[in-house]
C-alpha cells in the first residue's frame, strides 16, 4: 500500500482546511483535490482526488489518519477501488508535501514512495522523464502483485484443513503424485509438470524468498497440475501425507546446515526417512542429489537403515567430465565451479 507520514501540530480539521479545489500539473500528470470529508471522531479525513495521467483517469480517496500525537498517516483509502498507479502514488506525495508547507509547517516521512517526493523536488523539465520511468517500474510491480494474487489458487493452506491431505481434493482430480522438497525457484518442478500433464506435482517450500519467486512463476506457467505448500517438509511427512499415496519424492541439494548448533534444521534424520518410506506407494521412488559428499554419505546411511527402501541407482558426475542432467540452476553452477555431483534413487520394495 503506497503511503507517507506527516508530522504537524494542530487539529486534523485545520490541517486539511483549504485543500479543496487545489490542482497541479506535475510532469504529464494532473492532480486535483476535492472537499475533505472529516469523520465525526476527528481522527480521520477522506480527501477526494482526481488524477489524470497518460491513458488513465481515476477518482479515489486519500485517507489522512491520526496515528498518535502530531503524526498522521496518508494512504490510498483501503475501500477505494483504485489501481495503484504512479499517478496515485504521486498524488499522495503531493498532498503530503502540500499539507506540510501550509503554516504551521510540518515534516514529511516519505515511507515507501520516496521516489515520488523526488519527482516533486525535480525541476519541471525533468519530471516527465522521471514519471515515465516510475510508471514502467510500477507496472512491473503491479504485474508481480497480480501474479502473487493468482498464485493463491495454487497454494495449500493447512490452517483450513485436517490431516491427512486428500490428493483428489488438493488437485481436483486423481493422478499419480510427485513431491519435490525445496523446489527453490521451481526449474525442476515446473519443467516436470509441463512435460508430464498426466501427473500431479506438489512443491514443499519453506524459504520466503523462494516462495515469492514461485508465487510469480506458477501462474505464468498456468499449469493446473502444480500445487505449492509453504511448510516444513518434516512436519508435512509426519502428519499430512497419506500412507502409500506418493509415486515419487525428489530432494535436490538440501541445505547442509554445516554448523553443529544448526543440526536441528537438517532435513534428513532416521524419523524423516521412515516417514518418507511410509508415504511412498509400493514401487515408489525417492530421488536425491547433492554436491556435498558428507551429506550424500549420511543420507545413504540413513536410507540403508530404513526398512523398505532399496537403492536402485547410484551415480557420481565428476567435475569437468560428465555433465549432470541440470535439474536445477544450482546443480549446473556447482558442477561448473568444480564440484562433484552425487545422485541416487531408492525404491520402496
C-alpha positions as CSV (number, residue, x, y, z in Angstrom):
1,X,0.0,0.0,0.0
2,X,1.6,3.4,-1.0
3,X,1.7,5.7,2.0
4,X,3.6,8.5,3.7
5,X,3.6,10.1,7.1
6,X,3.1,13.8,8.1
7,X,4.2,15.3,11.5
8,X,2.4,18.6,12.1
9,X,0.8,20.3,15.1
10,X,-2.9,21.2,15.1
11,X,-6.3,19.6,14.7
12,X,-6.9,17.5,11.6
13,X,-9.8,19.7,10.6
14,X,-7.3,22.7,10.5
15,X,-4.6,20.7,8.7
16,X,-6.8,19.7,5.8
17,X,-8.6,23.0,5.6
18,X,-8.1,24.8,2.3
19,X,-7.2,21.7,0.2
20,X,-10.5,21.7,-1.7
21,X,-10.2,22.5,-5.5
22,X,-6.4,22.6,-5.3
23,X,-5.0,21.4,-8.7
24,X,-1.5,21.0,-10.1
25,X,0.2,19.7,-13.3
26,X,3.2,17.6,-12.4
27,X,5.1,16.5,-15.5
28,X,2.5,14.8,-17.6
29,X,0.1,14.1,-14.7
30,X,-2.6,16.4,-13.4
31,X,-3.8,16.1,-9.8
32,X,-6.9,17.7,-8.3
33,X,-8.3,17.6,-4.8
34,X,-11.9,17.9,-3.7
35,X,-13.5,19.0,-0.4
36,X,-12.3,16.9,2.5
37,X,-14.8,14.7,4.5
38,X,-13.9,14.7,8.2
39,X,-15.1,11.7,10.3
40,X,-17.1,12.5,13.4
41,X,-14.2,11.4,15.7
42,X,-12.0,14.0,14.1
43,X,-9.2,11.4,13.8
44,X,-9.5,10.6,10.1
45,X,-10.4,12.5,6.9
46,X,-11.1,11.4,3.3
47,X,-9.9,13.7,0.6
48,X,-11.4,13.2,-2.9
49,X,-8.7,13.1,-5.6
50,X,-8.8,13.1,-9.4
51,X,-5.7,12.0,-11.2
52,X,-5.3,12.4,-15.0
53,X,-2.2,10.6,-16.4
54,X,-1.5,9.3,-19.9
55,X,-4.2,6.7,-20.9
56,X,-5.8,6.7,-17.4
57,X,-8.3,8.8,-15.4
58,X,-9.1,7.9,-11.8
59,X,-11.2,9.3,-9.0
60,X,-10.4,7.9,-5.5
61,X,-10.0,9.0,-1.9
62,X,-6.8,9.6,0.1
63,X,-7.1,8.9,3.8
64,X,-5.4,11.1,6.3
65,X,-5.4,9.3,9.7
66,X,-4.1,10.4,13.1
67,X,-1.6,7.8,14.4
68,X,-0.8,9.5,17.7
69,X,0.5,12.9,18.9
70,X,1.1,15.1,15.8
71,X,1.8,12.2,13.4
72,X,-0.6,11.4,10.5
73,X,-0.7,8.6,8.0
74,X,-1.6,9.4,4.4
75,X,-2.6,6.5,2.2
76,X,-5.0,5.4,-0.5
77,X,-8.3,4.7,1.2
78,X,-8.5,0.9,1.7
79,X,-12.1,0.9,0.5
80,X,-11.4,2.8,-2.7
81,X,-11.4,0.5,-5.9
82,X,-8.4,2.3,-7.5
83,X,-5.5,0.9,-9.4
84,X,-2.3,1.9,-7.5
85,X,-0.6,3.6,-10.5
86,X,2.3,6.0,-10.5
87,X,-0.3,8.8,-10.6
88,X,-1.9,7.6,-7.4
89,X,1.4,7.5,-5.6
90,X,2.3,10.9,-6.9
91,X,-1.0,12.3,-5.6
92,X,-0.2,11.0,-2.1
93,X,3.2,12.5,-2.2
94,X,1.9,15.9,-3.5
95,X,-0.8,16.0,-0.8
96,X,1.7,15.3,2.0
97,X,4.1,18.0,0.7
98,X,1.2,20.5,0.3
99,X,-0.1,19.9,3.9
100,X,3.5,20.1,5.3
101,X,4.1,23.5,3.6
102,X,0.9,25.2,5.0
103,X,1.5,27.1,8.2
104,X,2.4,25.9,10.7
105,X,5.0,23.9,8.7
106,X,5.3,20.2,9.3
107,X,7.7,17.4,8.4
108,X,7.2,14.6,5.9
109,X,8.4,11.0,6.2
110,X,8.2,9.6,2.6
111,X,7.9,6.0,3.7
112,X,7.6,3.7,0.6
113,X,7.0,6.5,-2.0
114,X,10.2,8.5,-1.6
115,X,10.8,8.3,-5.4
116,X,7.6,10.4,-5.9
117,X,8.8,13.0,-3.5
118,X,12.0,13.2,-5.6
119,X,9.8,14.0,-8.6
120,X,8.3,16.9,-6.8
121,X,11.8,18.2,-6.0
122,X,13.0,17.9,-9.6
123,X,12.8,20.9,-12.0
124,X,9.7,20.9,-14.2
125,X,11.6,19.8,-17.3
126,X,12.8,16.6,-15.7
127,X,9.6,15.5,-14.1
128,X,8.0,13.9,-17.2
129,X,11.1,11.6,-17.8
130,X,11.2,10.6,-14.1
131,X,7.5,9.7,-14.2
132,X,7.8,7.6,-17.3
133,X,10.5,5.5,-15.6
134,X,8.4,5.2,-12.4
135,X,5.3,4.3,-14.5
136,X,7.2,1.4,-16.1
137,X,8.5,0.3,-12.6
138,X,5.1,0.4,-11.1
139,X,3.6,-1.6,-14.0
140,X,6.1,-4.4,-13.3
141,X,5.3,-4.3,-9.6
142,X,1.6,-4.4,-10.2
143,X,2.0,-7.4,-12.6
144,X,4.1,-9.2,-10.0
145,X,1.4,-8.5,-7.3
146,X,-1.3,-9.7,-9.7
147,X,0.7,-13.0,-10.2
148,X,1.1,-13.5,-6.5
149,X,-2.6,-13.0,-6.1
150,X,-3.3,-15.6,-8.8
151,X,-0.8,-17.9,-7.1
152,X,-3.1,-18.3,-4.1
153,X,-5.3,-20.7,-6.0
154,X,-2.2,-23.0,-6.4
155,X,-1.3,-22.8,-2.7
156,X,-2.4,-25.2,0.0
157,X,-3.3,-23.5,3.3
158,X,-3.0,-26.2,6.1
159,X,-4.7,-23.9,8.6
160,X,-8.1,-24.6,7.0
161,X,-7.6,-28.4,6.6
162,X,-7.5,-31.5,8.7
163,X,-4.8,-34.2,8.2
164,X,-4.2,-36.2,6.1
165,X,-4.3,-34.4,2.8
166,X,-6.7,-35.8,0.2
167,X,-5.0,-35.6,-3.2
168,X,-8.2,-35.7,-5.2
169,X,-9.3,-32.6,-3.4
170,X,-5.9,-30.9,-3.5
171,X,-5.6,-31.3,-7.3
172,X,-9.3,-31.7,-8.1
173,X,-8.5,-34.9,-9.9
174,X,-7.0,-38.4,-9.5
175,X,-3.4,-38.9,-10.8
176,X,0.0,-40.1,-9.6
177,X,1.5,-37.6,-7.1
178,X,5.1,-36.5,-7.1
179,X,6.6,-34.3,-4.4
180,X,9.7,-32.0,-4.6
181,X,11.0,-30.8,-1.3
182,X,12.7,-27.4,-1.6
183,X,12.0,-26.6,-5.3
184,X,13.8,-23.3,-4.9
185,X,13.0,-21.2,-8.0
186,X,10.9,-24.0,-9.5
187,X,13.0,-25.1,-12.5
188,X,12.7,-28.8,-12.0
189,X,9.1,-28.7,-10.6
190,X,7.7,-26.6,-13.5
191,X,9.6,-28.4,-16.2
192,X,8.4,-31.8,-15.0
193,X,4.8,-30.6,-14.6
194,X,4.8,-29.3,-18.1
195,X,6.4,-32.5,-19.5
196,X,4.0,-34.8,-17.7
197,X,0.5,-33.3,-17.5
198,X,-0.8,-36.7,-16.6
199,X,0.9,-36.5,-13.2
200,X,0.3,-34.2,-10.2
201,X,3.2,-32.2,-8.6
202,X,3.5,-30.7,-5.1
203,X,6.3,-28.4,-4.2
204,X,7.0,-28.1,-0.4
205,X,9.0,-24.9,0.2
206,X,9.7,-23.1,3.4
207,X,12.0,-20.3,2.3
208,X,10.2,-16.9,2.0
209,X,12.4,-15.6,-0.8
210,X,11.8,-18.7,-3.0
211,X,8.1,-18.7,-2.2
212,X,7.9,-15.2,-3.6
213,X,9.6,-16.3,-6.9
214,X,7.4,-19.4,-7.1
215,X,4.3,-17.3,-6.5
216,X,5.0,-15.4,-9.7
217,X,6.3,-18.3,-11.8
218,X,3.5,-20.8,-11.2
219,X,0.7,-18.5,-12.6
220,X,2.8,-17.6,-15.6
221,X,3.2,-21.3,-16.4
222,X,-0.5,-21.8,-16.0
223,X,-0.1,-25.4,-15.1
224,X,-3.1,-27.0,-13.5
225,X,-1.2,-30.0,-12.1
226,X,1.1,-28.0,-9.7
227,X,0.4,-27.0,-6.1
228,X,2.6,-25.2,-3.6
229,X,2.7,-26.0,0.1
230,X,4.5,-23.4,2.3
231,X,5.5,-25.6,5.3
232,X,8.2,-27.6,7.0
233,X,8.6,-30.8,5.0
234,X,9.4,-32.8,8.2
235,X,6.0,-31.9,9.7
236,X,4.2,-32.5,6.4
237,X,5.6,-36.0,6.0
238,X,5.0,-36.8,9.7
239,X,1.4,-35.6,9.9
240,X,-0.2,-34.8,6.5
241,X,0.9,-37.3,3.7
242,X,-1.5,-40.3,3.4
243,X,0.5,-43.6,3.7
244,X,1.2,-45.3,0.3
245,X,0.0,-42.3,-1.7
246,X,3.1,-40.8,-3.4
247,X,4.7,-42.1,-6.6
248,X,8.0,-40.1,-6.3
249,X,9.8,-37.8,-3.8
250,X,12.5,-35.5,-5.1
251,X,15.1,-33.8,-2.9
252,X,17.8,-31.9,-4.7
253,X,20.6,-30.0,-2.9
254,X,19.2,-29.6,0.6
255,X,20.9,-27.1,2.8
256,X,23.7,-29.0,4.6
257,X,23.5,-26.8,7.7
258,X,27.2,-27.1,8.4
259,X,27.3,-25.7,12.0
260,X,26.7,-28.1,14.8
261,X,24.2,-25.8,16.5
262,X,22.2,-25.8,13.3
263,X,21.9,-29.6,13.1
264,X,18.2,-29.4,14.3
265,X,17.4,-27.7,11.0
266,X,18.7,-30.5,8.8
267,X,16.0,-32.3,6.8
268,X,17.3,-35.8,6.9
269,X,17.0,-38.0,10.0
270,X,16.0,-41.6,10.7
271,X,12.5,-40.4,11.5
272,X,12.2,-38.4,8.3
273,X,13.3,-41.3,6.1
274,X,10.8,-43.6,7.8
275,X,8.0,-41.1,7.2
276,X,9.1,-40.7,3.6
277,X,9.2,-44.5,3.1
278,X,5.7,-44.7,4.6
279,X,4.4,-42.1,2.2
280,X,5.6,-43.9,-0.9
281,X,3.4,-46.3,-2.7
282,X,4.7,-49.8,-3.4
283,X,7.3,-49.4,-6.2
284,X,7.5,-45.6,-5.5
285,X,10.9,-44.0,-5.6
286,X,13.0,-41.4,-3.7
287,X,15.3,-39.3,-5.9
288,X,18.2,-37.5,-4.3
289,X,21.2,-35.3,-5.4
290,X,23.8,-33.2,-3.6
291,X,27.2,-31.6,-4.2
292,X,28.3,-32.4,-0.7
293,X,29.9,-35.7,-0.2
294,X,29.4,-35.8,3.5
295,X,25.6,-35.2,3.1
296,X,25.4,-37.9,0.5
297,X,27.1,-40.4,2.8
298,X,24.8,-39.5,5.7
299,X,21.6,-39.9,3.5
300,X,22.8,-43.2,2.1
301,X,23.5,-44.5,5.6
302,X,20.1,-43.4,6.9
303,X,18.3,-44.8,3.9
304,X,20.2,-48.1,4.2
305,X,18.8,-48.4,7.8
306,X,15.2,-47.7,6.6
307,X,13.3,-50.9,6.1
308,X,11.6,-51.0,2.8
309,X,14.0,-48.7,0.9
310,X,16.3,-50.3,-1.6
311,X,18.9,-48.4,-3.6
312,X,18.4,-49.0,-7.3
313,X,20.6,-46.3,-8.8
314,X,23.8,-44.5,-7.8
315,X,26.0,-42.2,-9.9
316,X,28.7,-39.5,-9.4
317,X,29.1,-36.8,-12.0
318,X,32.8,-35.9,-11.8
319,X,33.7,-32.2,-12.2
320,X,34.9,-31.4,-15.6
321,X,33.9,-34.8,-17.0
322,X,30.3,-35.9,-17.4
323,X,27.8,-33.2,-17.2
324,X,24.8,-33.7,-14.8
325,X,21.2,-33.5,-16.1
326,X,20.7,-29.9,-15.0
327,X,17.7,-30.4,-12.7
328,X,18.4,-27.1,-11.1
329,X,20.4,-24.0,-11.9
330,X,22.3,-24.6,-8.7
331,X,23.3,-28.1,-10.0
332,X,25.0,-26.8,-13.2
333,X,26.6,-23.9,-11.3
334,X,28.2,-26.1,-8.7
335,X,29.4,-28.6,-11.4
336,X,30.9,-25.9,-13.5
337,X,32.7,-24.5,-10.4
338,X,34.4,-27.8,-9.8
339,X,32.1,-29.8,-7.5
340,X,31.2,-33.4,-8.0
341,X,27.5,-34.2,-8.2
342,X,26.2,-37.2,-6.2
343,X,22.9,-38.8,-7.1
344,X,20.9,-41.9,-6.0
345,X,17.5,-43.4,-6.3
346,X,15.8,-45.6,-3.7
347,X,12.7,-47.8,-4.4
348,X,10.1,-48.9,-1.9
349,X,10.1,-52.7,-2.1
